[in-house]
Amino acid sequence: MRRLFVPRPRLGGGRVELEASEAHYLTAVLRLAPGAVLEVFDGEGGAHEARLAGSAPQLALELGPRHDAPAPAAKVHLAFALARGERCDVAVQKATEVGVARLTPFHAARSVVRLDAERGADRARRWQRIAAEAARQCGRADVPVVDAPATLGSALASAPPGFRTLLFYEAGGEPVAEAVDRGAAGHLLVVGPEGGFTEEEVEAALAAGARLASLGPRILRFETAAVVAAALVQHLVGDLR
């Protein structure tokens, strides 16, 4: 089934007028013609069967009833340190595919990348688009929330009540299978920069209630560690079996 993300506020009626970019995607990229059937998902866990109607440039979607689509079984939030190049893009894309529900970038002491408020907001909007596209591709009906870059302290404080926070530390920690709490409301996973966390950051995380976890004896690249951590937690308490 071809899929299109349309934010829920636009899905209030039985018909949605398509924006130019959406019409281009459906007709020029997917090569759909009026009458074609596709799935529209709203980013909040709901989806509709829809039929393409009208003619260019006035294309619209006629919607069927909304139905709930299952969200990832485990509630996993990922906080990741800012990194150079497209590494954060990869982390956002792949974390969405394995079921992460919220993504919180942060400035670590050893982060090479530094973003002011304006550039950070721009980057967050880019990552939100990447998350939406990854959700479309992998069949999710919900789209992870992507926060603007913050401090490590803010990222640690973002854990909802009942969450267990795991900071992945290259110098050692509990194996993931032992650090995960199957009775927790969810897990906040904190992955640092390629230079690693400083001792001060580790102490601050422990003071905030985090537990140290390990991904094994090998040193992983930042984006690899982020995706492996999320996938392992989804495997242990979620729907990756």
PyRosetta script that sets phi, psi and omega in degrees:
from pyrosetta import init, pose_from_sequence

init()
pose = pose_from_sequence("MRRLFVPRPRLGGGRVELEASEAHYLTAVLRLAPGAVLEVFDGEGGAHEARLAGSAPQLALELGPRHDAPAPAAKVHLAFALARGERCDVAVQKATEVGVARLTPFHAARSVVRLDAERGADRARRWQRIAAEAARQCGRADVPVVDAPATLGSALASAPPGFRTLLFYEAGGEPVAEAVDRGAAGHLLVVGPEGGFTEEEVEAALAAGARLASLGPRILRFETAAVVAAALVQHLVGDLR")
pose.set_psi(1, 127.8)
pose.set_omega(1, 174.8)
pose.set_phi(2, -70.3)
pose.set_psi(2, 145.2)
pose.set_omega(2, -173.8)
pose.set_phi(3, -130.5)
pose.set_psi(3, 148.9)
pose.set_omega(3, 178.0)
pose.set_phi(4, -140.6)
pose.set_psi(4, 135.3)
pose.set_omega(4, 176.3)
pose.set_phi(5, -90.4)
pose.set_psi(5, 124.3)
pose.set_omega(5, 173.7)
pose.set_phi(6, -131.7)
pose.set_psi(6, 121.1)
pose.set_omega(6, -178.2)
pose.set_phi(7, -55.3)
pose.set_psi(7, 144.1)
pose.set_omega(7, -173.2)
pose.set_phi(8, -56.5)
pose.set_psi(8, -38.0)
pose.set_omega(8, 179.7)
pose.set_phi(9, -56.4)
pose.set_psi(9, -23.4)
pose.set_omega(9, 179.3)
pose.set_phi(10, -86.7)
pose.set_psi(10, -3.3)
pose.set_omega(10, -174.4)
pose.set_phi(11, -105.5)
pose.set_psi(11, 27.9)
pose.set_omega(11, -176.3)
pose.set_phi(12, -70.6)
pose.set_psi(12, -28.7)
pose.set_omega(12, -179.7)
pose.set_phi(13, -109.1)
pose.set_psi(13, -168.2)
pose.set_omega(13, -179.0)
pose.set_phi(14, -90.8)
pose.set_psi(14, 1.1)
pose.set_omega(14, -177.6)
pose.set_phi(15, -141.4)
pose.set_psi(15, 136.9)
pose.set_omega(15, -179.1)
pose.set_phi(16, -123.0)
pose.set_psi(16, 122.0)
pose.set_omega(16, 173.6)
pose.set_phi(17, -76.5)
pose.set_psi(17, 130.8)
pose.set_omega(17, -175.5)
pose.set_phi(18, -82.7)
pose.set_psi(18, 140.5)
pose.set_omega(18, 170.8)
pose.set_phi(19, -75.2)
pose.set_psi(19, 162.4)
pose.set_omega(19, -175.0)
pose.set_phi(20, -58.2)
pose.set_psi(20, -41.7)
pose.set_omega(20, -178.7)
pose.set_phi(21, -66.2)
pose.set_psi(21, -36.7)
pose.set_omega(21, 178.9)
pose.set_phi(22, -68.9)
pose.set_psi(22, -43.4)
pose.set_omega(22, 178.5)
pose.set_phi(23, -62.4)
pose.set_psi(23, -41.3)
pose.set_omega(23, 178.1)
pose.set_phi(24, -61.7)
pose.set_psi(24, -43.7)
pose.set_omega(24, -178.8)
pose.set_phi(25, -61.5)
pose.set_psi(25, -44.9)
pose.set_omega(25, -175.6)
pose.set_phi(26, -71.4)
pose.set_psi(26, -39.5)
pose.set_omega(26, -173.6)
pose.set_phi(27, -93.3)
pose.set_psi(27, -37.6)
pose.set_omega(27, -176.6)
pose.set_phi(28, -91.8)
pose.set_psi(28, -36.4)
pose.set_omega(28, -178.8)
pose.set_phi(29, -87.9)
pose.set_psi(29, -53.0)
pose.set_omega(29, 179.8)
pose.set_phi(30, -84.9)
pose.set_psi(30, -14.6)
pose.set_omega(30, 179.0)
pose.set_phi(31, 58.9)
pose.set_psi(31, 43.3)
pose.set_omega(31, 176.8)
pose.set_phi(32, -88.3)
pose.set_psi(32, 146.4)
pose.set_omega(32, 178.3)
pose.set_phi(33, -111.2)
pose.set_psi(33, 160.3)
pose.set_omega(33, 175.4)
pose.set_phi(34, -50.9)
pose.set_psi(34, 136.0)
pose.set_omega(34, -175.0)
pose.set_phi(35, 101.1)
pose.set_psi(35, -16.5)
pose.set_omega(35, 179.5)
pose.set_phi(36, -66.2)
pose.set_psi(36, 145.9)
pose.set_omega(36, -179.4)
pose.set_phi(37, -104.1)
pose.set_psi(37, 136.9)
pose.set_omega(37, 177.7)
pose.set_phi(38, -146.5)
pose.set_psi(38, 174.9)
pose.set_omega(38, 176.9)
pose.set_phi(39, -108.5)
pose.set_psi(39, 133.4)
pose.set_omega(39, 174.6)
pose.set_phi(40, -109.5)
pose.set_psi(40, 127.2)
pose.set_omega(40, 176.2)
pose.set_phi(41, -116.4)
pose.set_psi(41, 149.0)
pose.set_omega(41, -168.7)
pose.set_phi(42, -101.7)
pose.set_psi(42, 0.9)
pose.set_omega(42, 179.1)
pose.set_phi(43, 80.6)
pose.set_psi(43, -3.7)
pose.set_omega(43, -178.9)
pose.set_phi(44, -122.3)
pose.set_psi(44, 21.7)
pose.set_omega(44, 175.4)
pose.set_phi(45, 96.8)
pose.set_psi(45, 6.6)
pose.set_omega(45, 180.0)
pose.set_phi(46, -120.1)
pose.set_psi(46, 157.2)
pose.set_omega(46, -179.7)
pose.set_phi(47, -146.0)
pose.set_psi(47, 157.6)
pose.set_omega(47, 177.6)
pose.set_phi(48, -132.4)
pose.set_psi(48, 144.2)
pose.set_omega(48, 163.2)
pose.set_phi(49, -79.1)
pose.set_psi(49, 136.8)
pose.set_omega(49, -175.1)
pose.set_phi(50, -135.9)
pose.set_psi(50, 154.2)
pose.set_omega(50, 177.9)
pose.set_phi(51, -122.2)
pose.set_psi(51, 131.4)
pose.set_omega(51, 178.7)
pose.set_phi(52, -72.7)
pose.set_psi(52, 128.6)
pose.set_omega(52, -174.7)
pose.set_phi(53, -133.6)
pose.set_psi(53, 164.3)
pose.set_omega(53, 178.3)
pose.set_phi(54, 85.7)
pose.set_psi(54, -165.7)
pose.set_omega(54, 177.7)
pose.set_phi(55, -143.2)
pose.set_psi(55, 152.5)
pose.set_omega(55, -177.5)
pose.set_phi(56, -59.7)
pose.set_psi(56, 139.3)
pose.set_omega(56, 4.4)
pose.set_phi(57, -93.1)
pose.set_psi(57, 8.8)
pose.set_omega(57, -176.3)
pose.set_phi(58, -101.1)
pose.set_psi(58, 65.6)
pose.set_omega(58, 179.4)
pose.set_phi(59, -90.2)
pose.set_psi(59, 149.0)
pose.set_omega(59, -179.4)
pose.set_phi(60, -145.4)
pose.set_psi(60, 170.0)
pose.set_omega(60, 174.6)
pose.set_phi(61, -118.3)
pose.set_psi(61, 129.2)
pose.set_omega(61, 172.9)
pose.set_phi(62, -95.2)
pose.set_psi(62, 121.6)
pose.set_omega(62, -170.0)
pose.set_phi(63, -97.6)
pose.set_psi(63, 141.8)
pose.set_omega(63, 168.0)
pose.set_phi(64, -87.9)
pose.set_psi(64, -175.1)
pose.set_omega(64, -179.3)
pose.set_phi(65, -61.8)
pose.set_psi(65, 149.4)
pose.set_omega(65, 176.1)
pose.set_phi(66, -76.5)
pose.set_psi(66, 137.3)
pose.set_omega(66, 172.9)
pose.set_phi(67, -130.3)
pose.set_psi(67, 148.0)
pose.set_omega(67, 179.3)
pose.set_phi(68, -77.7)
pose.set_psi(68, 137.5)
pose.set_omega(68, 175.5)
pose.set_phi(69, -109.7)
pose.set_psi(69, 140.8)
pose.set_omega(69, -176.7)
pose.set_phi(70, -63.0)
pose.set_psi(70, 131.3)
pose.set_omega(70, 175.0)
pose.set_phi(71, -81.4)
pose.set_psi(71, 163.8)
pose.set_omega(71, 174.2)
pose.set_phi(72, -52.3)
pose.set_psi(72, 140.0)
pose.set_omega(72, -171.9)
pose.set_phi(73, -65.6)
pose.set_psi(73, -35.6)
pose.set_omega(73, -180.0)
pose.set_phi(74, -100.7)
pose.set_psi(74, 140.6)
pose.set_omega(74, 175.4)
pose.set_phi(75, -88.8)
pose.set_psi(75, 107.7)
pose.set_omega(75, -176.9)
pose.set_phi(76, -124.2)
pose.set_psi(76, 124.4)
pose.set_omega(76, 172.1)
pose.set_phi(77, -108.8)
pose.set_psi(77, 143.7)
pose.set_omega(77, -178.4)
pose.set_phi(78, -123.3)
pose.set_psi(78, 122.0)
pose.set_omega(78, 171.9)
pose.set_phi(79, -106.3)
pose.set_psi(79, 126.6)
pose.set_omega(79, -175.3)
pose.set_phi(80, -132.5)
pose.set_psi(80, 143.7)
pose.set_omega(80, 178.6)
pose.set_phi(81, -73.8)
pose.set_psi(81, 145.7)
pose.set_omega(81, 178.1)
pose.set_phi(82, -63.2)
pose.set_psi(82, 140.7)
pose.set_omega(82, -178.3)
pose.set_phi(83, -136.2)
pose.set_psi(83, 166.2)
pose.set_omega(83, -176.9)
pose.set_phi(84, -77.7)
pose.set_psi(84, 161.4)
pose.set_omega(84, 172.3)
pose.set_phi(85, 63.0)
pose.set_psi(85, -140.9)
pose.set_omega(85, -176.6)
pose.set_phi(86, -98.0)
pose.set_psi(86, 15.5)
pose.set_omega(86, -175.6)
pose.set_phi(87, -65.6)
pose.set_psi(87, -38.3)
pose.set_omega(87, 177.3)
pose.set_phi(88, -67.6)
pose.set_psi(88, -35.9)
pose.set_omega(88, 176.7)
pose.set_phi(89, -57.8)
pose.set_psi(89, -45.8)
pose.set_omega(89, -179.4)
pose.set_phi(90, -63.4)
pose.set_psi(90, -43.7)
pose.set_omega(90, -179.7)
pose.set_phi(91, -61.2)
pose.set_psi(91, -43.6)
pose.set_omega(91, 179.4)
pose.set_phi(92, -63.5)
pose.set_psi(92, -47.1)
pose.set_omega(92, -178.4)
pose.set_phi(93, -60.8)
pose.set_psi(93, -51.5)
pose.set_omega(93, -174.8)
pose.set_phi(94, -72.9)
pose.set_psi(94, -34.7)
pose.set_omega(94, 177.0)
pose.set_phi(95, -64.2)
pose.set_psi(95, -37.0)
pose.set_omega(95, 175.5)
pose.set_phi(96, -61.9)
pose.set_psi(96, -43.4)
pose.set_omega(96, -178.2)
pose.set_phi(97, -62.3)
pose.set_psi(97, -34.5)
pose.set_omega(97, -178.4)
pose.set_phi(98, -90.8)
pose.set_psi(98, 0.7)
pose.set_omega(98, 169.2)
pose.set_phi(99, 110.2)
pose.set_psi(99, 12.1)
pose.set_omega(99, 178.3)
pose.set_phi(100, -65.9)
pose.set_psi(100, 138.9)
pose.set_omega(100, -175.4)
pose.set_phi(101, -98.2)
pose.set_psi(101, -23.6)
pose.set_omega(101, -179.6)
pose.set_phi(102, -146.6)
pose.set_psi(102, 141.7)
pose.set_omega(102, -178.1)
pose.set_phi(103, -125.6)
pose.set_psi(103, 124.6)
pose.set_omega(103, -176.2)
pose.set_phi(104, -126.6)
pose.set_psi(104, 100.5)
pose.set_omega(104, 175.4)
pose.set_phi(105, -75.7)
pose.set_psi(105, 149.9)
pose.set_omega(105, 178.8)
pose.set_phi(106, -145.7)
pose.set_psi(106, 156.6)
pose.set_omega(106, 175.1)
pose.set_phi(107, -84.8)
pose.set_psi(107, 117.7)
pose.set_omega(107, 174.9)
pose.set_phi(108, -97.8)
pose.set_psi(108, 161.8)
pose.set_omega(108, -178.6)
pose.set_phi(109, -58.3)
pose.set_psi(109, -35.0)
pose.set_omega(109, -177.7)
pose.set_phi(110, -102.2)
pose.set_psi(110, 13.4)
pose.set_omega(110, 175.1)
pose.set_phi(111, -66.8)
pose.set_psi(111, 131.5)
pose.set_omega(111, 176.7)
pose.set_phi(112, -76.5)
pose.set_psi(112, -35.2)
pose.set_omega(112, -177.8)
pose.set_phi(113, -83.2)
pose.set_psi(113, 133.8)
pose.set_omega(113, 175.0)
pose.set_phi(114, -128.2)
pose.set_psi(114, 125.9)
pose.set_omega(114, -177.3)
pose.set_phi(115, -120.6)
pose.set_psi(115, 132.7)
pose.set_omega(115, 172.3)
pose.set_phi(116, -78.3)
pose.set_psi(116, 178.7)
pose.set_omega(116, -173.2)
pose.set_phi(117, -60.2)
pose.set_psi(117, -42.7)
pose.set_omega(117, -177.1)
pose.set_phi(118, -67.3)
pose.set_psi(118, -47.1)
pose.set_omega(118, 179.6)
pose.set_phi(119, -67.3)
pose.set_psi(119, -34.7)
pose.set_omega(119, 177.4)
pose.set_phi(120, -64.2)
pose.set_psi(120, -41.3)
pose.set_omega(120, 178.5)
pose.set_phi(121, -65.6)
pose.set_psi(121, -40.2)
pose.set_omega(121, 177.3)
pose.set_phi(122, -61.6)
pose.set_psi(122, -43.8)
pose.set_omega(122, -179.5)
pose.set_phi(123, -65.6)
pose.set_psi(123, -38.3)
pose.set_omega(123, 178.3)
pose.set_phi(124, -63.2)
pose.set_psi(124, -39.7)
pose.set_omega(124, 177.9)
pose.set_phi(125, -64.2)
pose.set_psi(125, -38.6)
pose.set_omega(125, 176.7)
pose.set_phi(126, -62.2)
pose.set_psi(126, -46.1)
pose.set_omega(126, -179.6)
pose.set_phi(127, -66.1)
pose.set_psi(127, -31.6)
pose.set_omega(127, 177.1)
pose.set_phi(128, -64.5)
pose.set_psi(128, -39.4)
pose.set_omega(128, 176.7)
pose.set_phi(129, -65.2)
pose.set_psi(129, -40.5)
pose.set_omega(129, 178.5)
pose.set_phi(130, -63.3)
pose.set_psi(130, -41.7)
pose.set_omega(130, 178.5)
pose.set_phi(131, -63.0)
pose.set_psi(131, -41.8)
pose.set_omega(131, 179.7)
pose.set_phi(132, -63.4)
pose.set_psi(132, -42.1)
pose.set_omega(132, 179.1)
pose.set_phi(133, -67.3)
pose.set_psi(133, -39.4)
pose.set_omega(133, 177.6)
pose.set_phi(134, -65.3)
pose.set_psi(134, -38.4)
pose.set_omega(134, 177.2)
pose.set_phi(135, -63.1)
pose.set_psi(135, -42.3)
pose.set_omega(135, 178.0)
pose.set_phi(136, -60.4)
pose.set_psi(136, -45.3)
pose.set_omega(136, -175.3)
pose.set_phi(137, -67.3)
pose.set_psi(137, -37.9)
pose.set_omega(137, -172.6)
pose.set_phi(138, -92.9)
pose.set_psi(138, -2.3)
pose.set_omega(138, 175.2)
pose.set_phi(139, 94.0)
pose.set_psi(139, 8.6)
pose.set_omega(139, 176.9)
pose.set_phi(140, -76.8)
pose.set_psi(140, 147.7)
pose.set_omega(140, 173.7)
pose.set_phi(141, -100.4)
pose.set_psi(141, -9.2)
pose.set_omega(141, 174.9)
pose.set_phi(142, -107.9)
pose.set_psi(142, 154.4)
pose.set_omega(142, 179.2)
pose.set_phi(143, -121.2)
pose.set_psi(143, 129.2)
pose.set_omega(143, 179.5)
pose.set_phi(144, -58.8)
pose.set_psi(144, 146.8)
pose.set_omega(144, 171.7)
pose.set_phi(145, -79.8)
pose.set_psi(145, 135.9)
pose.set_omega(145, 176.8)
pose.set_phi(146, -115.7)
pose.set_psi(146, 117.7)
pose.set_omega(146, -179.6)
pose.set_phi(147, -81.9)
pose.set_psi(147, 158.6)
pose.set_omega(147, 170.3)
pose.set_phi(148, -70.2)
pose.set_psi(148, 150.0)
pose.set_omega(148, -179.9)
pose.set_phi(149, -55.6)
pose.set_psi(149, 138.2)
pose.set_omega(149, -177.2)
pose.set_phi(150, -135.7)
pose.set_psi(150, -166.8)
pose.set_omega(150, 175.6)
pose.set_phi(151, -88.9)
pose.set_psi(151, 164.9)
pose.set_omega(151, 175.5)
pose.set_phi(152, -60.7)
pose.set_psi(152, -40.0)
pose.set_omega(152, 179.2)
pose.set_phi(153, -59.5)
pose.set_psi(153, -42.3)
pose.set_omega(153, 178.1)
pose.set_phi(154, -65.4)
pose.set_psi(154, -39.7)
pose.set_omega(154, 178.8)
pose.set_phi(155, -62.7)
pose.set_psi(155, -43.2)
pose.set_omega(155, 178.5)
pose.set_phi(156, -64.3)
pose.set_psi(156, -36.8)
pose.set_omega(156, -178.7)
pose.set_phi(157, -75.4)
pose.set_psi(157, -9.6)
pose.set_omega(157, -177.2)
pose.set_phi(158, -78.7)
pose.set_psi(158, -9.4)
pose.set_omega(158, -178.5)
pose.set_phi(159, -64.0)
pose.set_psi(159, 124.8)
pose.set_omega(159, 178.1)
pose.set_phi(160, -65.5)
pose.set_psi(160, 163.3)
pose.set_omega(160, 177.1)
pose.set_phi(161, -56.7)
pose.set_psi(161, 138.0)
pose.set_omega(161, 178.4)
pose.set_phi(162, 86.4)
pose.set_psi(162, -3.6)
pose.set_omega(162, 177.8)
pose.set_phi(163, -81.8)
pose.set_psi(163, 148.4)
pose.set_omega(163, 168.9)
pose.set_phi(164, -100.6)
pose.set_psi(164, 133.4)
pose.set_omega(164, 179.4)
pose.set_phi(165, -101.4)
pose.set_psi(165, 126.2)
pose.set_omega(165, 178.2)
pose.set_phi(166, -117.7)
pose.set_psi(166, 121.0)
pose.set_omega(166, 174.9)
pose.set_phi(167, -101.4)
pose.set_psi(167, 120.5)
pose.set_omega(167, -177.1)
pose.set_phi(168, -85.6)
pose.set_psi(168, 117.5)
pose.set_omega(168, -168.2)
pose.set_phi(169, -121.7)
pose.set_psi(169, 122.2)
pose.set_omega(169, -175.5)
pose.set_phi(170, -68.4)
pose.set_psi(170, -18.7)
pose.set_omega(170, -179.1)
pose.set_phi(171, -85.9)
pose.set_psi(171, -0.5)
pose.set_omega(171, 175.7)
pose.set_phi(172, 131.0)
pose.set_psi(172, 154.7)
pose.set_omega(172, 179.3)
pose.set_phi(173, 174.1)
pose.set_psi(173, -178.0)
pose.set_omega(173, 178.8)
pose.set_phi(174, -69.6)
pose.set_psi(174, 147.6)
pose.set_omega(174, 170.0)
pose.set_phi(175, -57.9)
pose.set_psi(175, 147.0)
pose.set_omega(175, -175.7)
pose.set_phi(176, -56.0)
pose.set_psi(176, -41.5)
pose.set_omega(176, -177.1)
pose.set_phi(177, -61.6)
pose.set_psi(177, -26.4)
pose.set_omega(177, 178.4)
pose.set_phi(178, -91.3)
pose.set_psi(178, -27.5)
pose.set_omega(178, -177.5)
pose.set_phi(179, -79.2)
pose.set_psi(179, -26.7)
pose.set_omega(179, -179.1)
pose.set_phi(180, -69.7)
pose.set_psi(180, 140.3)
pose.set_omega(180, 176.9)
pose.set_phi(181, -110.3)
pose.set_psi(181, 106.1)
pose.set_omega(181, -177.0)
pose.set_phi(182, -67.9)
pose.set_psi(182, -15.2)
pose.set_omega(182, 177.7)
pose.set_phi(183, -95.9)
pose.set_psi(183, -0.2)
pose.set_omega(183, -178.4)
pose.set_phi(184, -74.8)
pose.set_psi(184, 157.1)
pose.set_omega(184, 176.6)
pose.set_phi(185, -68.0)
pose.set_psi(185, -24.0)
pose.set_omega(185, 179.3)
pose.set_phi(186, 175.5)
pose.set_psi(186, -176.0)
pose.set_omega(186, -178.5)
pose.set_phi(187, -134.2)
pose.set_psi(187, 134.7)
pose.set_omega(187, 169.7)
pose.set_phi(188, -101.8)
pose.set_psi(188, 119.4)
pose.set_omega(188, -179.5)
pose.set_phi(189, -103.8)
pose.set_psi(189, 129.0)
pose.set_omega(189, -175.7)
pose.set_phi(190, -117.2)
pose.set_psi(190, 118.4)
pose.set_omega(190, -177.5)
pose.set_phi(191, -119.3)
pose.set_psi(191, 129.1)
pose.set_omega(191, -173.6)
pose.set_phi(192, -91.4)
pose.set_psi(192, -175.1)
pose.set_omega(192, -180.0)
pose.set_phi(193, -75.2)
pose.set_psi(193, 172.0)
pose.set_omega(193, -178.1)
pose.set_phi(194, -65.8)
pose.set_psi(194, -22.7)
pose.set_omega(194, 175.5)
pose.set_phi(195, -79.7)
pose.set_psi(195, -6.4)
pose.set_omega(195, 178.6)
pose.set_phi(196, 86.0)
pose.set_psi(196, 168.0)
pose.set_omega(196, 176.6)
pose.set_phi(197, -78.5)
pose.set_psi(197, 149.6)
pose.set_omega(197, 172.2)
pose.set_phi(198, -80.5)
pose.set_psi(198, 163.8)
pose.set_omega(198, 177.6)
pose.set_phi(199, -61.3)
pose.set_psi(199, -35.8)
pose.set_omega(199, 180.0)
pose.set_phi(200, -65.2)
pose.set_psi(200, -39.6)
pose.set_omega(200, 178.7)
pose.set_phi(201, -66.8)
pose.set_psi(201, -40.0)
pose.set_omega(201, 178.5)
pose.set_phi(202, -63.9)
pose.set_psi(202, -43.8)
pose.set_omega(202, 179.2)
pose.set_phi(203, -62.8)
pose.set_psi(203, -39.5)
pose.set_omega(203, 178.5)
pose.set_phi(204, -65.0)
pose.set_psi(204, -39.0)
pose.set_omega(204, 179.2)
pose.set_phi(205, -66.3)
pose.set_psi(205, -42.9)
pose.set_omega(205, 178.2)
pose.set_phi(206, -62.9)
pose.set_psi(206, -40.1)
pose.set_omega(206, 178.7)
pose.set_phi(207, -64.5)
pose.set_psi(207, -28.1)
pose.set_omega(207, 179.3)
pose.set_phi(208, -85.3)
pose.set_psi(208, 1.5)
pose.set_omega(208, 176.4)
pose.set_phi(209, 100.0)
pose.set_psi(209, 5.8)
pose.set_omega(209, 179.6)
pose.set_phi(210, -74.9)
pose.set_psi(210, 157.0)
pose.set_omega(210, 172.5)
pose.set_phi(211, -114.5)
pose.set_psi(211, 146.6)
pose.set_omega(211, 179.4)
pose.set_phi(212, -85.9)
pose.set_psi(212, 134.3)
pose.set_omega(212, -180.0)
pose.set_phi(213, -129.0)
pose.set_psi(213, 157.6)
pose.set_omega(213, -177.3)
pose.set_phi(214, -123.9)
pose.set_psi(214, 146.4)
pose.set_omega(214, 174.5)
pose.set_phi(215, -105.3)
pose.set_psi(215, 19.5)
pose.set_omega(215, 175.9)
pose.set_phi(216, 106.8)
pose.set_psi(216, -172.4)
pose.set_omega(216, -170.3)
pose.set_phi(217, -79.7)
pose.set_psi(217, -13.2)
pose.set_omega(217, -176.2)
pose.set_phi(218, -95.0)
pose.set_psi(218, 147.8)
pose.set_omega(218, 176.1)
pose.set_phi(219, -86.4)
pose.set_psi(219, 117.5)
pose.set_omega(219, -176.7)
pose.set_phi(220, -97.7)
pose.set_psi(220, 149.0)
pose.set_omega(220, 171.4)
pose.set_phi(221, -61.9)
pose.set_psi(221, 155.3)
pose.set_omega(221, -176.3)
pose.set_phi(222, -51.4)
pose.set_psi(222, -52.7)
pose.set_omega(222, -174.7)
pose.set_phi(223, -68.9)
pose.set_psi(223, -30.8)
pose.set_omega(223, 176.2)
pose.set_phi(224, -66.4)
pose.set_psi(224, -45.9)
pose.set_omega(224, -179.8)
pose.set_phi(225, -60.7)
pose.set_psi(225, -41.3)
pose.set_omega(225, -178.8)
pose.set_phi(226, -62.0)
pose.set_psi(226, -46.0)
pose.set_omega(226, -177.0)
pose.set_phi(227, -72.7)
pose.set_psi(227, -40.6)
pose.set_omega(227, 179.2)
pose.set_phi(228, -63.0)
pose.set_psi(228, -43.8)
pose.set_omega(228, 179.6)
pose.set_phi(229, -60.3)
pose.set_psi(229, -47.3)
pose.set_omega(229, -179.6)
pose.set_phi(230, -63.8)
pose.set_psi(230, -41.6)
pose.set_omega(230, -179.0)
pose.set_phi(231, -66.4)
pose.set_psi(231, -39.5)
pose.set_omega(231, -180.0)
pose.set_phi(232, -65.2)
pose.set_psi(232, -41.0)
pose.set_omega(232, 179.4)
pose.set_phi(233, -68.0)
pose.set_psi(233, -39.8)
pose.set_omega(233, 175.8)
pose.set_phi(234, -63.7)
pose.set_psi(234, -32.4)
pose.set_omega(234, 176.8)
pose.set_phi(235, -69.8)
pose.set_psi(235, -41.6)
pose.set_omega(235, -174.9)
pose.set_phi(236, -74.5)
pose.set_psi(236, -36.1)
pose.set_omega(236, -175.6)
pose.set_phi(237, -130.4)
pose.set_psi(237, 6.9)
pose.set_omega(237, -174.1)
pose.set_phi(238, -124.6)
pose.set_psi(238, -136.3)
pose.set_omega(238, -171.7)
pose.set_phi(239, -115.9)
pose.set_psi(239, 14.3)
pose.set_omega(239, 172.2)
pose.set_phi(240, -95.0)
pose.set_psi(240, 99.7)
pose.set_omega(240, -174.3)
pose.set_phi(241, -113.8)
pose.dump_pdb("model.pdb")
